[in-house]
Amino acid sequence: MGPGRAHRVWLLFFFFLALASALVGACTEDRDVSVVRLDLGESIRALGSDDLEVASAAGNKLAAIGAPALPALSAALRQGPETVRIGIIEVLEEMGGEDIMPLLVGALDDPAEQVRADAAMALRTHGGPAVEQALVRALDDPSATVRQRAVVGCRSACRSVESVQALVRHALDDPAAPVGWAAVKRLEQLRAGGDQAVAGSVDAAVVASAPLGLDRPDAGQRVRAAVLLATAGDARAMPVLQAAAEQGDTRLRLQAIYALGVVGGAEAIPVLQTVRAEPAVAVYAHDALRRAAGRGVAGADAALAGYDGPQSPVPLPPPP
């Protein structure tokens, strides 16, 4: 190779070397200045730790990071162990915001009961059609725990006729009493929420379905049907409520007594006076008489006169 050619080869070599160095430097400078890479794997794995302090610290860190952590959390919800997935639902709930909603909705299909239940509960502050449809599906989950949490999760989202009808169905027919009573309470809250259209949907669904429940062989289902009808102002509930108030399971008696105070007429006053003598239900019976008197029911004021037995100084909430 001649001197001239060798000189040109060396010049080309140094040119490409300088170009490569410049490109690498530019890339390094861009990466250092504008790109922040988060390695969240260790924190996400720590969510499943048996050490509550470790898990809590990891959850706080991830919640503080917020939206940038969502892709990693989403991947872990698909692939991580159950304990980690449960921890992720807690992180999402703490994080808040609408960006977490798709992850919570997706978690309603998780194979683990606890993950589904926690996701349903976490959706209680979220609204919109996607949340509503997901919770209505969750109402038919094979797990009673998930169904009950889905009822609670319906607090903000479930307003449509479809949702109301689903809640009425579970109030009347769900084989798990806690789910049925949770649905009764949710329907009462929807009816009292101030939205006349929703209240109308509740009354229409109750009046269409609940009368059939008054003849059920199961006492709990009969009382739930009667309480729903009473809330809608339907007098067909009265015979079941009066019978349930006088004997049977204490919780069912309290529910029936409370409902008699809401809609019972003059025929309910002797029943309430009688059960007021029983310590287990006396306070609720007296409260029911007060509410009946407030509605102007004949005989209620006379029943209250001179009574000095157990009573609440303030109106009682519905029984738990």
C-alpha angles and dihedrals in degrees: 000000000000124000093252094052092046090051092053092049091053091048091052091047093053091044093056091042090054091046092051092048091051092050093048091048092050092049092047091048092049093048094048095047106038109021125073113188117203120203102197098161095102093048093047092050089049090062088076094051119130086222104088092202091055092046092046093049091050091049092050091050093050093045090051091053088056124176097009088064095055098089091054092045091049091053091048091051088060099042111017127100119269095259090054092047090052089051091050091057088054090050092050092050091051091046094054126179132108095279091075094055098088091052092051092047090050091049090063086078094051114131091232117084094213093053091051092047094049092047092051091051092047090056092063092099095047129085139184136094096283092055092043094051092047093051093047088055090047089056086073095049113136089236117082089207091057092046092052092048090048089056089053090044089058090072097105105018110040109088105118126103088249092056093047092050091049091051091049090050092054093043089057105031112022109122091216110078095208090057092047094050092044088055091049090053093047091052091049089052092048090050092050095043097097098249104121094196092054091045089052091051090051094050093046093050093045095048090047096051113017100070090068088057093061091079097047116130090227111085093209093055091047092053093046090052091048093048091051091050091047090053088053090050095249112153092205087084094065102086093050093045094048092049093046092048093060103050146001134052111009094227092053090047091054092049091050093046092050091049091051088057089053099049110357118127132207091298090065096056097079090048092052091047091052097049091044086076091065114088094214093062104016098107094050092044092054091046089051090053091051091052091047089052089050088057091051096248111172114253096016096103091049090050090054096048114108095359113145101166130110113322142151118247089218133040111278124236120234112288115271 
